[in-house]
């Protein structure tokens, strides 16, 4: 059988820079992006220096905690052109994930798990990357311009790039705020080898408001526009690998993956519309799982339950650690205590240590009795038995 000759590729279409920008924007919206902005990839020297200074100050203060990768390739983080010398334009793409209900409501139901809205649907990295690749394919197939796509995986400062592209501004909580979508935007980028007209950069509209700073349970903002990650609940429950500082554990409440407090309280959310992408729509608060239910998950059950979500990436042991701390903060002792007692014998020392602390809060008498006979093979768990202090009164 003779082989069919390959179909010849069509020559690239011609378009002025302005026409190309508009066609990319139209195609991006068709693919499911909610907002598109364009910015120059090559920063002015003073802007580049400001970014380097801000990043350097953050790192020098140690506010990045365990996230040592933030200090790597700092020059590239500060300037997209340094990341890829051929880059001429940054295309900032955003997808709205605004929840239908107030994420703060679940905090009043401390027997149930509070999970950040962004993690309740499908992993946004997968959704964003597939659409970025589709848009990149459209640009290459139609116009033959070189490009690179990024979703939170490269040394690219996404929020400053988004602000430069007119998507929003970095609020006092350091997250992006949009006049159209409030605090609820996922970001992705395409670096293009062609220079396109830029959108006007967005300016700061926080004014005198400091609601996001006031609501933070752990006082993670030493100043407006400054975040100490080591005190941030999102960092502690997702990025931090070891035991969480004892002074901060009671402040976690029932938050077991991330924290939406500073996002949810932002007044600009009054303009936000519920996410239209069903893959990213968070579940309403009444459907939140109980802490006791989640505490019973072994590794296989954890992987099955959270397959396809961002939660899976932290692993079962770190997740169960968070659940144990939340159980220690639960007022429904009849439900929480049996779950904690099982976690005392968990295979993971990280989980056992968290369960020891939870027991000291839920049942001080039982904790004191068990401590006298505690002989855990792990040094960190033995330290929890020795140093945890039984709680007097209600949690």
C-alpha positions in Angstrom: 0.0 0.0 0.0 1.5 3.3 -1.0 1.8 6.0 1.7 -0.1 9.3 1.2 2.2 12.3 0.9 2.2 14.6 4.0 -0.2 17.4 3.9 1.8 20.6 3.3 1.7 23.1 6.1 -0.1 26.3 5.3 2.1 29.4 5.2 1.9 31.6 8.3 -0.8 34.3 8.2 0.3 37.9 8.2 -1.0 40.3 10.8 0.1 43.6 12.2 1.2 43.6 15.9 -2.1 45.1 16.9 -4.1 42.6 14.8 -2.1 39.7 16.3 -2.7 40.9 19.8 -6.5 41.1 19.2 -6.7 37.7 17.6 -4.8 36.1 20.4 -7.1 37.7 22.9 -10.2 36.5 21.0 -8.9 33.0 20.8 -7.9 32.9 24.5 -11.5 33.9 25.5 -12.8 31.2 23.1 -10.6 28.6 24.8 -12.1 29.5 28.3 -9.8 32.1 29.7 -11.6 34.9 31.5 -9.0 37.7 31.1 -6.0 38.4 28.8 -3.4 41.0 29.1 -0.2 41.9 27.2 3.0 43.4 28.7 6.6 43.9 27.5 8.9 41.1 28.4 11.9 43.4 28.7 11.6 45.5 31.8 13.1 49.0 32.2 16.3 48.8 34.3 14.7 50.6 37.3 11.7 48.2 37.3 14.0 45.2 37.1 16.1 46.5 40.0 13.0 47.1 42.2 11.9 43.5 41.7 15.3 42.2 42.6 15.4 44.4 45.7 11.9 43.3 46.8 12.7 39.6 46.3 16.1 40.0 48.0 14.6 41.6 51.1 12.0 38.8 51.3 14.7 36.2 51.2 17.1 38.0 53.5 14.4 38.1 56.2 13.9 34.4 55.9 10.2 34.9 55.3 10.2 32.2 52.5 10.6 29.4 55.1 11.2 26.0 53.5 10.7 27.4 50.0 14.4 27.5 49.2 13.6 27.4 45.5 12.5 31.0 45.7 16.1 32.1 46.0 17.2 30.2 43.0 17.5 32.0 39.6 16.6 35.3 41.2 17.7 37.2 38.1 15.3 35.3 35.9 12.5 35.7 38.4 12.9 39.5 38.2 12.9 39.8 34.4 11.1 37.5 31.9 13.7 38.5 29.3 16.4 36.9 31.5 14.4 33.7 31.7 14.2 33.5 27.9 16.3 36.0 25.9 14.1 35.7 22.8 11.0 36.9 24.8 9.5 40.2 23.7 6.0 40.0 25.0 4.3 38.5 28.1 0.8 37.3 27.6 -0.9 37.0 31.0 -3.9 34.7 31.0 -6.3 34.4 33.9 -9.2 32.0 34.8 -11.8 33.0 37.4 -12.4 30.5 40.2 -14.7 32.6 42.4 -16.8 30.4 44.8 -20.6 30.7 45.0 -20.6 30.9 48.8 -18.5 32.8 51.4 -15.5 30.6 52.1 -15.4 31.9 55.7 -18.7 30.2 56.5 -17.1 26.8 57.0 -14.9 28.2 59.8 -17.9 28.2 62.1 -18.3 24.4 61.7 -15.2 23.2 63.3 -16.0 19.5 63.1 -15.7 19.8 59.3 -12.6 20.5 57.1 -12.0 24.0 55.7 -10.2 23.6 52.3 -9.1 26.5 50.3 -11.5 27.3 47.4 -8.8 26.9 44.8 -8.2 23.3 45.8 -11.8 22.1 45.8 -12.1 21.5 42.1 -9.8 19.9 39.6 -6.1 20.9 39.9 -5.9 24.2 38.2 -2.4 23.5 36.9 -3.8 20.8 34.6 -6.7 23.0 33.4 -4.5 26.1 32.8 -1.7 24.2 31.1 -4.0 22.4 28.6 -5.5 25.8 27.6 -2.2 27.5 27.4 -0.9 24.7 25.1 -4.0 25.0 22.9 -3.5 28.8 22.6 0.2 28.3 22.0 -0.6 25.8 19.2 -3.0 28.3 17.7 -0.3 31.0 17.7 2.4 28.7 16.2 0.2 27.0 13.6 -1.3 30.3 12.4 1.6 32.8 12.7 4.8 30.7 13.4 6.0 32.8 16.3 8.2 31.0 18.9 6.8 30.9 22.4 7.0 29.3 25.9 4.1 28.5 28.3 4.2 28.7 32.1 1.9 27.7 34.9 3.4 28.3 38.4 6.4 26.1 37.5 9.1 28.4 36.3 11.1 31.3 37.8 8.6 33.9 36.6 7.0 36.4 38.9 3.4 36.0 37.8 1.6 38.6 39.9 3.9 41.5 38.9 3.6 40.3 35.3 -0.1 40.3 35.5 -0.2 43.8 37.0 2.0 45.1 34.2 -0.4 43.5 31.8 -3.4 45.2 33.3 -4.9 42.2 35.0 -5.0 43.6 38.5 -2.7 44.8 41.2 -1.0 43.2 44.1 -3.0 44.0 47.1 -1.8 44.6 50.7 -2.1 40.8 51.2 0.4 40.4 48.3 -2.2 38.5 46.1 -3.6 39.8 42.8 -6.8 41.8 43.0 -8.9 42.5 40.0 -11.6 45.1 39.6 -13.6 42.5 37.6 -12.9 39.3 39.5 -11.9 40.3 43.0 -9.3 38.0 44.5 -10.2 34.8 42.6 -7.9 34.4 39.6 -5.6 31.6 38.5 -2.7 32.9 36.4 -0.7 31.5 33.5 1.7 33.0 31.0 2.9 32.7 27.4 6.2 34.3 26.5 6.2 35.4 22.8 9.2 36.1 20.5 7.3 38.9 18.9 6.7 42.4 20.3 3.0 43.3 20.6 1.3 46.4 21.8 1.0 46.4 25.6 -2.1 46.9 27.7 -2.0 49.8 30.3 -0.7 48.5 33.6 -3.1 48.4 36.5 -2.6 50.7 39.5 -3.2 50.1 43.2 -6.8 50.5 44.3 -6.5 49.3 47.9 -6.8 52.8 49.3 -7.0 52.9 53.1 -8.5 49.5 53.4 -6.7 46.9 55.5 -9.3 44.3 56.0 -7.1 41.5 54.6 -4.3 42.4 57.1 -6.7 42.6 60.1 -8.4 39.2 59.5 -5.2 37.1 59.2 -5.4 34.5 62.1 -1.7 34.2 62.4 -0.6 37.9 61.8 1.4 36.8 58.8 1.6 40.4 57.4 4.4 42.4 59.2 3.4 45.4 57.0 1.1 46.1 54.1 2.3 44.4 50.9 4.7 42.2 53.0 4.0 38.5 53.8 6.0 36.3 56.2 5.3 32.9 54.7 6.4 31.1 57.9 3.3 32.4 59.6 0.9 32.0 56.7 -1.6 29.2 57.1 -1.5 28.4 53.3 2.3 28.0 53.6 2.1 26.0 56.8 -0.5 23.5 55.6 0.8 23.1 52.1 4.5 23.9 51.8 5.9 23.2 55.3 6.9 19.6 55.7 7.5 19.2 59.4 5.6 19.8 62.6 3.9 23.2 62.7 5.0 25.6 65.5 3.0 25.0 68.6 2.0 28.6 69.1 0.4 28.6 65.6 -1.5 25.3 65.8 -4.5 26.7 67.7 -4.8 29.5 65.2 -5.2 27.0 62.3 -8.8 26.3 63.4 -10.3 23.7 61.0 -8.2 24.9 58.0 -6.5 21.7 56.7 -5.4 22.9 53.3 -4.7 26.5 52.6 -6.6 29.6 53.9 -8.9 32.0 52.1 -9.4 34.6 54.9 -7.5 37.5 53.4 -8.9 36.8 49.9 -12.5 36.4 51.0 -12.7 39.6 53.0 -11.5 41.8 50.1 -14.2 44.4 49.3 -13.4 44.1 45.6 -15.0 40.6 45.6 -18.4 42.3 45.4 -17.8 42.6 41.7 -16.7 39.0 41.3 -18.9 36.6 39.4 -19.1 32.8 40.2 -16.6 30.8 38.2 -18.1 29.5 34.9 -15.7 26.6 34.5 -17.4 23.6 36.3 -14.0 21.8 36.6 -12.8 24.6 38.9 -16.0 25.4 40.8 -15.5 24.8 44.5 -18.0 22.7 46.4 -20.4 24.6 48.7 -19.5 24.6 52.4 -22.3 22.3 53.5 -20.6 19.5 51.5 -17.3 19.8 53.3 -16.1 16.5 54.7 -15.8 15.9 58.5 -12.4 15.9 60.1 -13.0 12.4 61.5 -13.8 11.1 58.1 -10.6 12.5 56.6 -8.5 11.2 59.6 -9.4 7.6 58.7 -7.9 7.8 55.2 -4.8 5.7 54.6 -2.5 6.4 51.8 -4.4 4.5 49.1 -7.7 6.1 50.2 -6.2 9.5 50.3 -4.8 9.2 46.7 -8.1 7.9 45.4 -10.2 10.6 47.1 -8.1 13.5 46.0 -6.9 12.3 42.6 -6.8 15.1 40.1 -6.8 17.8 42.7 -4.0 20.0 44.1 -4.4 18.4 47.5 -2.9 15.2 46.4 0.5 16.8 45.9 1.2 17.3 49.6 0.9 13.6 50.3 -1.2 11.7 52.8 1.1 12.2 55.9 1.2 16.0 55.7 -2.5 16.1 55.0 -3.2 13.8 58.0 -0.9 16.1 60.1 -3.2 19.0 59.3 -6.3 17.0 60.0 -4.9 16.0 63.4 -4.2 19.7 64.4 -7.7 20.6 63.3 -9.2 17.8 65.4 -7.3 19.3 68.4 -9.1 22.6 67.8 -12.5 20.9 67.5 -15.2 21.6 70.1 -17.0 18.4 69.3 -14.9 16.1 71.4 -17.1 13.1 71.1 -16.4 13.0 67.4 -12.8 14.2 67.4 -11.3 12.1 70.3 -11.8 8.6 68.7 -10.2 9.8 65.5 -7.2 11.3 67.3 -6.7 8.1 69.4 -6.4 6.1 66.2 -3.9 8.6 64.8 -1.7 8.1 67.9 -0.7 4.7 66.3 -0.3 6.0 62.7 2.7 4.7 60.8 3.9 8.3 60.2 5.8 10.0 63.0 4.6 13.3 61.7 1.0 12.3 62.1 1.6 10.7 65.5 3.2 13.8 66.8 0.3 16.0 65.6 -2.1 13.5 67.3 -0.3 13.8 70.6 -0.8 17.5 70.6 -4.5 17.1 69.6 -5.0 14.7 72.5 -3.5 17.2 75.0 -6.2 19.6 74.0 -9.2 17.2 73.7 -8.6 15.1 76.8 -6.0 16.5 79.2 -6.5 13.7 81.7 -6.1 11.0 79.2 -3.0 12.8 77.8 -1.4 13.0 81.2 -2.0 9.3 81.9 -0.7 8.2 78.5 2.4 10.5 78.7 3.7 8.6 81.7 3.9 5.4 79.7 4.7 7.0 76.2 7.7 5.3 74.6 7.6 6.2 70.9 10.6 5.1 68.7 10.7 8.6 67.1 12.5 11.4 68.8 10.2 14.1 67.5 7.1 12.2 68.8 8.7 11.7 72.2 9.3 15.4 72.3 5.6 16.1 71.6 4.7 13.9 74.6 7.2 15.8 76.8 6.6 19.3 75.7 2.9 19.5 74.8 0.9 21.1 77.6 -2.6 19.8 78.5 -5.3 22.4 77.7 -7.4 23.8 80.6 -11.0 24.4 79.7 -12.6 24.2 76.2 -10.5 24.4 73.1 
